[in-house]
């Protein structure tokens, strides 16, 4: 998304089909260039959640936007979609709004440690999370969350009867992408509580989201590897070859590859 005028274009793309469109990032909208006569004017009301660059952590902790959106306590909604700034949701797809949606889910997750588990955002951050949850001083604070987490993992057969939440957290492998996903309203309380724990310890969103998805039944994009993000090295030149109307979302570019200044990459 071009931060100087992308807001008004995305408003017109999504607003007719959603109860509310909320932008989230560390850029102040009033500082953007909305006077370009070639670009449609901004529509009001303009919904925006401002977070600091530190909170966004270069995009590594993008779950903060869903957490903040939930805290708005929006009414008469069925759930929340999270759409990254370099992805476009094809809203006409028959996504079930009473079920979590993720572009790949757990079955098509990235296997192994990848680039993230070996970083400070992976194993080190997860060890800090485990220590925090095991701390006796935090026992009452996180007891209900741990119990619910345990129940869900057992129900989904992600752990055995002899294993615990900590068994799951100590499995420091696998991760998933986080460009487009949907959480129904009834699922948001647990999602937010769990993500707050991961966020507090600065675990990379593509690790924390994978851990969450293992706790809940979810739907995925149709034939995700073919109809999800455009294959590697073809983001900017392969759209005309790979795009079709059955895609749940379009991921045409990677902003980190075309914008040099770090402080301009993250919406």
C-alpha positions as CSV (number, residue, x, y, z in Angstrom):
1,X,0.0,0.0,0.0
2,X,1.3,3.5,-0.9
3,X,1.1,5.4,2.4
4,X,0.6,8.7,0.7
5,X,-2.8,7.9,-0.9
6,X,-3.6,4.2,-0.4
7,X,-6.1,4.8,2.4
8,X,-8.8,6.3,0.1
9,X,-8.5,3.5,-2.5
10,X,-8.7,0.8,0.1
11,X,-11.7,2.5,1.7
12,X,-13.6,2.3,-1.6
13,X,-12.5,-1.3,-2.1
14,X,-13.7,-2.6,1.2
15,X,-16.2,-0.2,2.8
16,X,-19.3,-1.3,0.8
17,X,-18.8,-4.9,1.9
18,X,-17.8,-4.7,5.6
19,X,-19.4,-3.1,8.7
20,X,-16.2,-1.1,9.4
21,X,-12.8,-0.7,7.8
22,X,-10.1,0.1,10.4
23,X,-6.6,1.1,9.4
24,X,-3.8,0.3,11.9
25,X,-0.3,1.5,12.0
26,X,2.3,3.9,13.2
27,X,1.6,6.6,10.6
28,X,-0.5,9.6,11.4
29,X,-3.1,9.8,8.6
30,X,-3.4,13.6,8.8
31,X,0.3,13.8,7.7
32,X,-0.3,12.0,4.5
33,X,-0.9,13.5,1.1
34,X,-4.6,13.4,0.4
35,X,-4.6,16.4,-1.9
36,X,-3.5,14.6,-5.1
37,X,-6.3,15.3,-7.6
38,X,-5.6,12.1,-9.4
39,X,-6.6,10.1,-6.3
40,X,-10.1,9.9,-4.8
41,X,-10.6,12.0,-1.6
42,X,-10.6,10.3,1.8
43,X,-14.0,9.2,3.0
44,X,-15.3,9.8,6.5
45,X,-15.7,8.5,9.1
46,X,-12.1,7.4,8.8
47,X,-11.3,4.7,11.3
48,X,-7.7,4.5,12.4
49,X,-5.8,2.8,15.3
50,X,-2.5,4.5,15.9
51,X,0.3,2.4,17.5
52,X,3.9,3.4,18.0
53,X,6.7,2.0,15.9
54,X,7.9,0.2,19.1
55,X,4.5,-1.5,19.5
56,X,4.6,-2.6,15.8
57,X,8.2,-3.8,16.2
58,X,9.0,-3.5,12.4
59,X,5.9,-5.6,11.7
60,X,7.1,-8.5,13.7
61,X,4.2,-8.0,16.2
62,X,1.4,-7.1,13.9
63,X,-1.1,-9.0,16.1
64,X,-1.3,-5.8,18.1
65,X,-3.7,-4.4,15.5
66,X,-6.2,-7.3,16.1
67,X,-5.8,-6.9,19.8
68,X,-6.5,-3.1,19.6
69,X,-9.4,-3.7,17.2
70,X,-11.0,-6.1,19.6
71,X,-10.7,-3.5,22.4
72,X,-12.8,-1.1,20.3
73,X,-15.7,-3.3,21.3
74,X,-17.4,-2.9,17.9
75,X,-21.0,-4.1,17.9
76,X,-23.2,-6.0,15.4
77,X,-20.2,-7.7,13.8
78,X,-19.5,-11.4,13.1
79,X,-15.7,-11.2,13.4
80,X,-12.5,-9.5,12.4
81,X,-10.4,-9.9,9.3
82,X,-6.7,-9.0,9.4
83,X,-5.2,-8.0,6.1
84,X,-1.6,-7.0,5.7
85,X,-0.6,-3.9,3.9
86,X,0.8,-5.8,0.9
87,X,-2.2,-8.1,0.4
88,X,-5.7,-7.6,-1.1
89,X,-8.6,-9.6,0.2
90,X,-11.0,-10.9,-2.5
91,X,-14.1,-10.4,-0.4
92,X,-16.4,-12.4,-2.6
93,X,-15.1,-15.7,-1.5
94,X,-17.5,-18.0,0.4
95,X,-15.6,-17.8,3.8
96,X,-17.7,-19.2,6.7
97,X,-17.9,-16.3,9.1
98,X,-18.5,-18.6,12.1
99,X,-15.1,-20.3,11.7
100,X,-11.5,-19.1,11.9
101,X,-10.0,-18.6,8.4
102,X,-6.3,-18.8,7.6
103,X,-4.7,-18.8,4.2
104,X,-2.8,-22.1,4.9
105,X,-3.7,-23.4,8.3
106,X,-1.7,-25.9,10.3
107,X,-1.7,-28.7,7.6
108,X,0.2,-26.4,5.2
109,X,2.4,-24.7,7.8
110,X,6.0,-24.0,7.2
111,X,7.9,-27.0,8.6
112,X,11.0,-26.7,10.8
113,X,12.6,-23.8,12.5
114,X,12.8,-21.6,9.4
115,X,14.4,-18.1,9.8
116,X,12.3,-17.3,12.9
117,X,12.7,-19.9,15.6
118,X,16.5,-19.4,15.6
119,X,16.1,-15.7,16.1
120,X,15.5,-13.6,19.2
121,X,11.8,-13.6,18.2
122,X,11.6,-17.4,18.4
123,X,13.2,-19.7,20.9
124,X,14.5,-17.0,23.2
125,X,11.1,-15.2,23.3
126,X,9.3,-18.5,23.8
127,X,11.5,-19.5,26.7
128,X,10.7,-16.1,28.3
129,X,7.0,-16.8,27.7
130,X,7.2,-20.2,29.5
131,X,9.1,-18.7,32.4
132,X,6.4,-16.0,32.7
133,X,3.6,-18.4,32.7
134,X,5.3,-20.7,35.3
135,X,6.1,-17.8,37.6
136,X,4.2,-18.4,40.8
137,X,3.5,-14.6,41.1
138,X,1.6,-14.9,37.8
139,X,-0.4,-18.0,38.7
140,X,-3.8,-16.4,39.3
141,X,-3.4,-14.0,36.4
142,X,-2.9,-16.7,33.8
143,X,-4.6,-19.7,35.4
144,X,-7.9,-19.5,33.3
145,X,-6.0,-18.9,30.1
146,X,-3.7,-21.9,30.7
147,X,-6.7,-24.1,31.6
148,X,-8.5,-23.1,28.4
149,X,-5.4,-23.5,26.3
150,X,-4.9,-27.0,27.8
151,X,-8.5,-28.0,27.1
152,X,-8.3,-26.9,23.5
153,X,-5.0,-28.7,22.8
154,X,-6.4,-31.9,24.3
155,X,-9.7,-31.6,22.3
156,X,-7.7,-31.1,19.1
157,X,-5.4,-34.0,20.1
158,X,-2.4,-31.7,19.8
159,X,-1.1,-33.1,23.1
160,X,-1.7,-36.3,25.0
161,X,-3.4,-36.7,28.4
162,X,0.0,-36.8,30.1
163,X,1.2,-33.6,28.4
164,X,0.6,-30.0,29.2
165,X,0.5,-26.5,27.7
166,X,4.2,-26.3,28.3
167,X,4.8,-29.4,26.3
168,X,3.2,-27.6,23.3
169,X,5.1,-24.3,23.9
170,X,8.4,-26.3,24.1
171,X,7.8,-27.7,20.6
172,X,9.9,-24.9,19.1
173,X,9.3,-25.6,15.4
174,X,7.0,-24.8,12.5
175,X,5.5,-21.4,11.7
176,X,2.9,-19.9,9.3
177,X,2.3,-16.8,7.3
178,X,0.0,-14.0,8.5
179,X,-1.0,-11.9,5.5
180,X,-4.8,-12.7,5.7
181,X,-6.8,-14.3,8.5
182,X,-10.2,-14.1,10.1
183,X,-11.3,-14.6,13.7
184,X,-15.0,-14.9,14.5
185,X,-16.4,-12.7,17.3
186,X,-17.0,-15.6,19.7
187,X,-13.4,-16.7,19.3
188,X,-11.8,-13.3,19.9
189,X,-11.5,-13.4,23.7
190,X,-9.3,-16.5,23.7
191,X,-7.3,-15.3,20.7
192,X,-6.7,-11.9,22.3
193,X,-5.7,-13.3,25.7
194,X,-3.3,-15.8,24.1
195,X,-1.8,-13.3,21.7
196,X,-1.3,-10.8,24.5
197,X,1.0,-13.3,26.2
198,X,3.0,-13.9,23.0
199,X,3.0,-10.2,22.2
200,X,4.3,-9.2,25.6
201,X,7.3,-11.5,25.0
202,X,7.8,-10.3,21.5
203,X,7.3,-13.6,19.8
204,X,7.1,-13.2,16.0
205,X,3.5,-13.2,14.8
206,X,4.1,-16.1,12.4
207,X,5.1,-18.3,15.3
208,X,2.4,-17.1,17.7
209,X,-0.3,-17.5,15.0
210,X,0.7,-21.0,14.3
211,X,0.5,-21.9,18.0
212,X,-3.0,-20.3,18.1
213,X,-4.2,-22.2,15.0
214,X,-3.4,-25.5,16.6
215,X,-6.1,-24.8,19.2
216,X,-9.0,-24.2,16.9
217,X,-10.9,-25.8,14.0
218,X,-10.3,-23.6,11.0
219,X,-10.8,-23.3,7.2
220,X,-8.1,-22.5,4.7
221,X,-7.9,-21.0,1.2
222,X,-8.8,-23.3,-1.6
223,X,-5.6,-25.1,-2.9
224,X,-3.6,-22.7,-0.9
225,X,-0.2,-23.1,-2.4
226,X,-1.5,-22.5,-5.9
227,X,-4.1,-19.9,-5.0
228,X,-2.5,-18.2,-2.1
229,X,0.6,-15.9,-2.2
230,X,2.2,-15.7,-5.6
231,X,5.2,-18.1,-5.6
232,X,8.7,-16.9,-4.5
233,X,10.4,-14.4,-6.8
234,X,7.3,-13.7,-8.8
235,X,5.5,-11.2,-6.6
236,X,6.0,-8.2,-8.9
237,X,6.0,-9.9,-12.3
238,X,3.8,-13.0,-12.0
239,X,0.4,-11.5,-11.1
240,X,-1.0,-11.8,-14.6
241,X,0.0,-15.4,-14.7
242,X,-1.1,-16.6,-11.3
243,X,-4.1,-14.5,-10.5
244,X,-7.6,-15.9,-10.9
245,X,-11.0,-15.2,-9.3
246,X,-10.8,-18.2,-7.0
247,X,-8.0,-16.7,-5.0
248,X,-9.0,-15.7,-1.5
249,X,-6.5,-12.9,-1.5
250,X,-3.9,-11.3,-3.8
251,X,-0.3,-10.9,-2.6
252,X,1.3,-9.1,-5.5
253,X,4.3,-7.3,-3.9
254,X,6.6,-7.5,-0.9
255,X,7.1,-3.9,0.3
256,X,10.4,-4.8,2.0
257,X,11.7,-5.6,-1.5
258,X,10.8,-2.3,-3.1
259,X,11.0,0.3,-0.3
260,X,14.5,1.0,0.9
261,X,13.8,3.1,4.0
262,X,12.9,0.9,7.0
263,X,10.6,3.4,8.6
264,X,8.4,3.5,5.4
265,X,7.8,-0.2,5.1
266,X,5.3,-0.8,7.9
267,X,1.8,0.5,7.9
